[in-house]
C-alpha cells in the first residue's frame, strides 16, 4: 500500500491548514505541533508553511469571533473585561491556549470591528509562528 501521496508538499500544507484552523476554534489541538511536523517533513516549505498556518489559524479565530458575534446570549462571556478595556489590540493574544479563544469569542460578543479583529489576530498569530521557528531549529 503506497501512502507516499500523503506526504507530498501539497498534502503537508493541506494538513497543516486543517490542523491550524481547528486549533483556533474550540477544538483542543496544537497548530505548533502541526507546523513542526510540516517543517520536519519539508523544511523547504518554511515560508509557505508559516503563511498557511497563520492564514488558517486566523480563519479559525475568525470563526470563533463569528460564533461570539451571532450566538451571544445575555450571559457574560469570559474575556469581556480585557476586550472591553483594550478593544481589538487584545486579540494580539488570541494565540494563547484557552485564554485566546475566550478573547476572540468576547470580541465577537462585543461586536469589535471585524477588520481590527482580523488584523490583530493575524499579527499575533504570525508573531507566534515566527518566534517558534528558531526554537524548532534548536531542537532539530
C-alpha positions, 0 to 999 in steps of 0.5 A: 500500500503506497501512502507516499501521496500523503506526504507530498508538499501539497498534502503537508500544507493541506494538513497543516491548514486543517490542523491550524484552523481547528486549533483556533476554534474550540477544538483542543489541538496544537497548530505548533505541533502541526507546523513542526511536523510540516517543517520536519517533513519539508523544511523547504516549505518554511515560508509557505508553511508559516503563511498557511498556518497563520492564514488558517489559524486566523480563519479559525479565530475568525470563526470563533469571533463569528460564533461570539458575534451571532450566538451571544446570549445575555450571559457574560462571556469570559474575556469581556473585561480585557476586550472591553478595556483594550478593544481589538489590540487584545486579540494580539493574544488570541494565540494563547491556549484557552485564554485566546479563544475566550478573547476572540469569542468576547470580541465577537460578543462585543461586536469589535470591528471585524477588520481590527479583529482580523488584523490583530489576530493575524499579527499575533498569530504570525508573531507566534509562528515566527518566534517558534521557528528558531526554537524548532531549529534548536531542537532539530 
